């Protein structure tokens, strides 16, 4: 065990996170449950393939702005996902994070990660049957 890891952290393995790249995966996530926040829309779809991998995709349309602004929004979403999904993601789910015009680029990063945590809590609650 590394010196910087606590015993509790090392005993529960984190799910492996992959990036969604194929259009059919994004379309399947679009038909699944979604939760909006001030800075993004999060879609979550359970997969029935029996793997414990977490997959995540990122989308920013031209409504966000020009290419520079869209790329900045996607970079911020990727950074937030790296921070939040490593702890809060559920194995066997696909997540798609969609940027919102104006908000994804300008929202403070702490608020952006808080929005993602809140959306995941609500989505996971609905997947468990709670409303």
C-alpha positions as CSV (number, residue, x, y, z in Angstrom):
1,X,0.0,0.0,0.0
2,X,1.3,3.5,-0.8
3,X,2.0,5.8,2.0
4,X,-0.4,8.4,0.7
5,X,-3.4,6.0,0.6
6,X,-5.7,5.5,3.6
7,X,-6.6,1.8,4.4
8,X,-10.3,2.5,3.6
9,X,-9.5,3.9,0.2
10,X,-7.3,1.0,-0.8
11,X,-9.8,-1.7,0.3
12,X,-12.6,-0.5,-2.1
13,X,-11.4,-0.4,-5.7
14,X,-12.6,2.5,-7.9
15,X,-14.4,1.6,-11.1
16,X,-12.5,1.9,-14.3
17,X,-13.6,4.9,-16.4
18,X,-13.7,4.9,-20.2
19,X,-14.8,7.5,-22.7
20,X,-17.8,7.0,-24.9
21,X,-16.9,7.5,-28.6
22,X,-19.5,5.9,-30.7
23,X,-22.7,7.6,-31.8
24,X,-25.1,4.7,-30.9
25,X,-23.8,4.9,-27.3
26,X,-24.7,8.6,-27.1
27,X,-28.1,8.0,-28.7
28,X,-28.8,5.2,-26.2
29,X,-27.9,7.6,-23.3
30,X,-30.2,10.2,-24.8
31,X,-33.2,7.8,-24.4
32,X,-32.3,7.2,-20.7
33,X,-32.9,9.2,-17.5
34,X,-31.6,12.7,-17.4
35,X,-31.0,15.4,-14.7
36,X,-30.5,19.1,-15.4
37,X,-28.4,21.5,-13.3
38,X,-27.5,25.1,-13.6
39,X,-24.3,24.3,-15.5
40,X,-25.0,21.0,-17.4
41,X,-27.4,18.2,-18.3
42,X,-26.4,14.7,-17.1
43,X,-27.8,11.5,-18.7
44,X,-27.3,8.1,-17.1
45,X,-28.0,4.8,-18.7
46,X,-27.5,1.4,-17.0
47,X,-25.9,-1.1,-19.3
48,X,-26.8,-4.8,-19.3
49,X,-23.4,-6.1,-20.4
50,X,-22.3,-7.3,-17.0
51,X,-19.1,-5.2,-16.9
52,X,-18.2,-2.9,-14.0
53,X,-16.7,-0.3,-16.2
54,X,-18.0,3.3,-16.0
55,X,-18.2,5.0,-19.4
56,X,-18.6,8.8,-19.8
57,X,-19.1,11.0,-22.8
58,X,-19.1,14.8,-23.3
59,X,-21.1,16.9,-25.7
60,X,-21.2,20.7,-26.3
61,X,-23.3,21.9,-29.3
62,X,-22.7,25.1,-31.3
63,X,-25.2,26.8,-29.0
64,X,-22.3,27.0,-26.4
65,X,-20.3,29.3,-28.8
66,X,-17.4,29.1,-31.2
67,X,-14.9,26.2,-31.2
68,X,-12.7,27.8,-28.6
69,X,-15.6,28.2,-26.2
70,X,-16.9,24.6,-26.9
71,X,-13.5,23.1,-26.3
72,X,-13.1,25.1,-23.0
73,X,-16.6,23.8,-21.9
74,X,-15.6,20.2,-22.7
75,X,-12.3,20.5,-20.9
76,X,-14.1,21.8,-17.8
77,X,-16.6,19.0,-18.0
78,X,-13.8,16.4,-18.3
79,X,-12.0,17.9,-15.3
80,X,-15.2,17.9,-13.2
81,X,-16.0,14.3,-14.3
82,X,-12.4,13.2,-13.4
83,X,-12.8,14.6,-9.9
84,X,-16.4,13.5,-9.2
85,X,-17.0,10.3,-11.1
86,X,-13.9,8.6,-9.6
87,X,-15.7,8.6,-6.3
88,X,-19.5,8.9,-7.1
89,X,-19.9,6.9,-10.3
90,X,-21.7,3.6,-10.2
91,X,-20.2,0.6,-12.1
92,X,-22.1,-0.5,-15.2
93,X,-23.5,2.9,-16.0
94,X,-22.9,5.2,-19.0
95,X,-22.9,8.9,-18.3
96,X,-23.2,11.8,-20.8
97,X,-22.4,15.3,-19.7
98,X,-23.9,18.0,-21.9
99,X,-22.7,21.6,-21.6
100,X,-25.2,24.5,-21.3
101,X,-24.7,27.9,-23.1
102,X,-23.1,30.5,-20.9
103,X,-23.1,28.5,-17.7
104,X,-20.6,25.7,-18.3
105,X,-17.8,28.0,-19.2
106,X,-18.5,30.8,-16.7
107,X,-19.6,28.8,-13.6
108,X,-17.0,28.5,-10.8
109,X,-15.3,25.1,-10.9
110,X,-16.5,24.3,-7.3
111,X,-20.1,25.0,-8.3
112,X,-19.6,22.9,-11.5
113,X,-18.4,19.8,-9.5
114,X,-21.2,20.4,-7.0
115,X,-23.8,20.4,-9.8
116,X,-22.4,17.1,-11.1
117,X,-22.6,15.6,-7.6
118,X,-26.1,16.8,-7.1
119,X,-27.2,15.4,-10.5
120,X,-25.6,12.0,-9.8
121,X,-27.3,11.8,-6.4
122,X,-30.7,12.5,-8.0
123,X,-30.1,10.1,-10.9
124,X,-28.9,7.3,-8.6
125,X,-31.9,7.8,-6.3
126,X,-34.2,7.4,-9.3
127,X,-32.3,4.3,-10.5
128,X,-32.8,2.8,-7.0
129,X,-36.6,3.4,-7.2
130,X,-36.7,6.5,-5.0
131,X,-38.2,9.7,-6.4
